[in-house]
């Protein structure tokens, strides 16, 4: 495995002083007791210009943050699993246009829930949800925490977020629930990528974790990424505050020391800043790293294009001026959004606070690893704004 190349900031068109200001702002948040610690990484023109750790890795012990700290990356799992699906597509093992039920029969004949006069009615789906729908979150599925409608309540009652059932069991339980929307009609962030994780298992014949390890993590040199942390590395796990510094209800994060029954394709992975940077460098390189090609360049461009068009969003998770590709949110306009970035930028984040973006127009990518669930909506745009402020040419 070849280490990622490093550069001084000014060698790649970044201002060292402005990058230092970004670190100073993060350090101020740590000193103020709002953020336990962070690892930040910024790369431009294929070389890493900043890679720093700040604050505490575990606020309960005072252990300092290390650059190789292991974070729960939650929904940053989704782009990785989406790449796995596209690899299978490139091998001719699936078509995006095919119904999910061709591979997962439990999803045949799904019904759509419609509330009328306080009563729930089930209607036939206008068309079956496809693999493409799963990748772009238009399959009619939802998340239990996205609202309080009847379908959300059914998800919650059946504990669809449980890590105690296998991927196969999860798929069976989810498929028996009604859809929130007609397939293809609305973008709704959902458990679709968990279903894709099961799809990978059925097509490959391997457990999702084994497939990802053999086909993505090992080839890309992502040696610290997986669905649990081995005992020898428990001291490297980054932890959030036990109490929310803003006085809110602290989000319960999952226990990374125990091997879960469910290897959740939508949010189960743990990783380090450098491991995920290798994944982003692979994407920046259009599907290749260290001479190992996992995807063709045309497939990477296809994944990171907008796949929604005029399909509306059911939530505010997609900012103005953004669409969604296959595993990533995609910026469709340089303006409109309240955060900076070029048209064509793609990004996503995890509910515990981790975030990344890749800007092909600026040949720039960056990621921030934190465990601050309730503060994530503040730190993501803050980090993005400070990174762009450091771009000088």
N, C-alpha and C positions, 0 to 999 in steps of 0.2 A: 504494500500500500504506500503510495506517495503522499506526503503531507501536502495540504493546500499551500499554494505560494503566498508569501507575505510581501507587502510593500509599505514604504513610508507614505503617509497620506498624500503629500504633494506630488508624489510620483504617479498617482492615479486620479488627480484632479479633485482632491479633497483637502480641506483646510484643517490642519492639526489643531489649531486653537479652537475652532468651532466644534470639533469632535471632543476636545477636552471640556468645552462648555456643556456638551451633552452629558458627559460623565459627571460633571459638577452638579448639574440639575438632578440627576438620579441620586447622587450622593446626598444632596439636600433633602430629597424625599426619604432616604434611609435615616438620615440624622433626625428628621422630624418624626420618625416613628410610624410612617405610613406604609413603608415598603421594607420587607425584611432584607432582601438582597437581590442582586441581578447579575446576569452575564449578558453582555452586549457584544455583537459582532457585526462589522460592516465591511463589505467587500465591493470593490469596483474594478472593472476591466479584468476580472478573473483573479484578482489578488486581494487578500485580506489586509485591510488597512487599520482595523481596530479589533481587538479581541481582549476584553477586560472583564474582571469580576469585581463586584462591589458588595459591601455589607455582609450579612450573615446568611449562611446556608441553612442553619437550623436555629431559629431564635430561642428555642427552649434550652439550648446548650451554649449558645454564643459562638458556635463553630463558624469560622470565617468562610465566606463563599469562595469556592474554588472554580477555576475555569472548566474543570471536567465534572462539575456537579450534574446530577441526574434529575431531570424534571418530568413531572407528569405533563405531557403535551396535549392531552385530550384531543380536540378536533384537528390538531395538526397531524393526526393520524390519517385523516381523510385524503389529503393529497397523495400520501404514500400508497394507500390501498387503491386509489383511483389509477395510479401508475401501474399497479399490479394488474388491474382489469384491462388496461390498454395494452399491456404486454401480451396478455392472452388473446386480445383482439388481433394484434399483429401476427400472432402465431396461427391465426385462422380458427381459433377454438370458440369464438363467439362473434356475434354481430350486435352492434349497439341498437339496431332497429328491431331486434327480436323481443317478444314479450318475456318478462321475467319468468313467467310460468313455464316456458320451455325448459328452463334449467332448474327452477324451483317450483314444482307442481302445486305446492300449497298456495301459491298466489293466483291460481286460476279462479275465474268467476268472482272477483272481488266486488264488494258492494260499497257504495258511497253513502255516508251518513248525511242526512239533511234534517235540520231541526225545523219543525213547523208547529206553531202554536204550543211550544213547550214540549212537544213530543218528537221523538227521534224516528225518522223514516229511513229505510234503506232502499237506495235506487241502484239499478245496474250501472256499471261503469260504461261510459260512451265508447271507450276503447281500452285494451289492456295496457298497463304500465310496461314500459320497455327498459332495457338496460340503460339506454340513453337517459331516460327519465330519472333513474336512480342516480346517475352520475351528476346530473344538473339539478337535482332536488325538485323535480316536477312530477313525481310518481304518485302524488296525493297523500303521502305519509306526513307525519308531523313528529314533534317531540312533546313529551308530557309537560315540560316546563314552558311551552310556547303559548299557553293560554289556559282557560278553564272551561272550554266547551265540552260537550258530552264525549267526544273522541279523546280529548286530552285527559279527561277523568278516567276513561277506560284504560289508557296507557298507564296512568299513575296507579290505578287499582291493581293492575297486573304487574307492577314494578318492572316496566320495560327497561329500566336502567340497571337492573340487577346484573352482577357479574357471576351469579351463582348457577346460571343455566348455560349449557353449551351453545355454540353458534347455531347448531341444527335445531335445538329446542327453542331458541330465541326466534328463529325464522318461522317455525310452526305457530308459535303464540302470536307473533305480530301479524302473520298472514290471515289469521282468523278474525282480526279486528277490522271494523269498517274503515274505509279511507276518509280522510278529512276533506279532500277535494277530488274533482274529476282529474284523472291523469292528463298531464300536459296543459292544464288550464292556469296553474298558479305556481310561482316559486315559493315553496315553504320549506325552510330548514328542517331537517328531519333525520330519522333513523335509517335513511336510505343507504348510507355507506356501511352501516352494520349489515344490511342485507347483501351489499356487494362483498363484504368479507365472507359471508356464507357462500356466495356465488363462486368466489375464488376457490374455496374448499371443494365444492362439488366438481368444478371443472378440472382442477389440478389433482384431486385425490389426496391432498395434503391438508393438515391443519393450517389455518391461516398463518400462525406464527412461524411454522416450519417453512411455508412457501415464501413468506417475506424474508426470512433469514437466508434461505438458500438462493433466492432469485434477485433480491434487492440489497439487503444489508451486507452480506458477505462480499458481493461484487463491488459495492460502493465503499467498502471499508467502514461501515457504520457499526462499529464493534460494541457500542454501549446502548444499542436500541433494542427494545423488546417489550413484551407484555408484563414482565415482572423484573425485579432487580435481584440478582444472585446475592447470597449472604455475604460474600467477600466484598461486595460493593455497597452494603447498606449504609456505611458511613458517608457515602457520597450523595445521598438523597437530599434534595432541597425541600424545605418544609415552609408552609405559610405560618402566619401568626395564629396562635390558638384562639385569639379574640379579634374580631374585626376592628381595626384601628378607627374606623369611621362610626362605630357603634351599631353597625348592622348585624344581621344574623350571619355567622360565619358559614360558608359553604363547606359541606363535608367532602373532603377529597378522598380518593380511593387509596387503599392500602397497597403500596407497591411491592411490599416484601413477600406477599403471598401470591402464588400462582393462581390466577382466576380460572374458573370454568369457561367463561366467555372471553374469547380473544376479540374484543370489540373493534371492528374495522372503522367505526366512526369516532372512537375516542379512547382507546385502551392503551396506547403506547407510552413508553417512557423513553427519553432520549437526552442527549447533551447538546450544547450549543454547537460544538464542532461536528458531531455526527450529522445534525440537521443542516449545518452549513455545507457538508459534503453532498447532501441531497439537493440543496439549492444550487450548488455549483454544477451538479449533473443536469438540472433543469436549465440553468443558464447556458450550458454547453449544448443544449438541444438534444439531450438524451444520452450523453456519454461522459465518462469520467475515467481518467487514468487508462485510456485505451479500451475500456469496457463499455460497449454500447448496449443499453437496455431498451431504448426506444429510438425510432427514426425521427429526424428533425421535423418532418411534416406532421407526425403525430403529436409532438410537443406543441407545435404551433396550433394545431387543432384543439388540444386540451385547454390552451390558454387564450382562446378566442371566446367571445361572448356567445352563449348558446340559448339565450333567452329571447332576444329580439323584443317583440311587443308583449311577451308573457309578463303579467304583473307580479309584483312581490306581495306576499301576504303579511310581511312584517317589516320592521325598520332595520333589520340586520344588514340589508344591503343599502349602503349610503346612496344618496343621489349621484347620478353619473356613473353608476356601476351596473354590470350584469353579472352573470355567472357562467363559468366554463365547465369543464369536467373535473371537479375537485377543487376549484379555486374561484374566488371572486375575481372579476376582471374589470378594470377601469375602462370605461368607454369614452370619456371626455376628460380633457386636461383640467377644465374648470368644473363648476357645479358642486362638486364635493367639498366639504369643509376641511379636508386634509390635502396636502400637496401630493403630486405624483403625475406621471405621464400617462397618456392614453396607452393602453396595452399592459400597464402594470397589473400583476396578479398577486394575490395574497390570501392568507387566512390566519386564524389564531386558535388558541385553546381556551376553554372556559376558566382555567386556573390562572390565566394571564399571559401565557406565551404568545408570541406573534412574529410573523415574518412578512416580507414583501420582496418581490423581484421586479425590477423596472428595466425591461430590455432596452428601451430608448436611451436610458442613461447608463446602461451596462452596470447596474447597481443592484445589490441585494443586501438585506440586513435582517437581523433577528434579535429579539429581546426575550430572554428567558427569565421569567419571574414566577413566583407562586403567591399571587395576590388576587384571588378570584373576584372579590367585590369591587376592586379598583381597576379592573382590566379596561373598562371603557374610558378611563382617564389616561392610562399609561400608553395605550396603543397609539392614539393620535399625537400624544406628546413626543413619543419616540420617533414617529414618522416625521414630524415637523422638524425635529432637531437634526435628524440625519440629512434631510434635504437642505437644511441651512448650511451644511458643511460642504455641499457640492459647489465647486468654484469654476470648473471648466470641463 
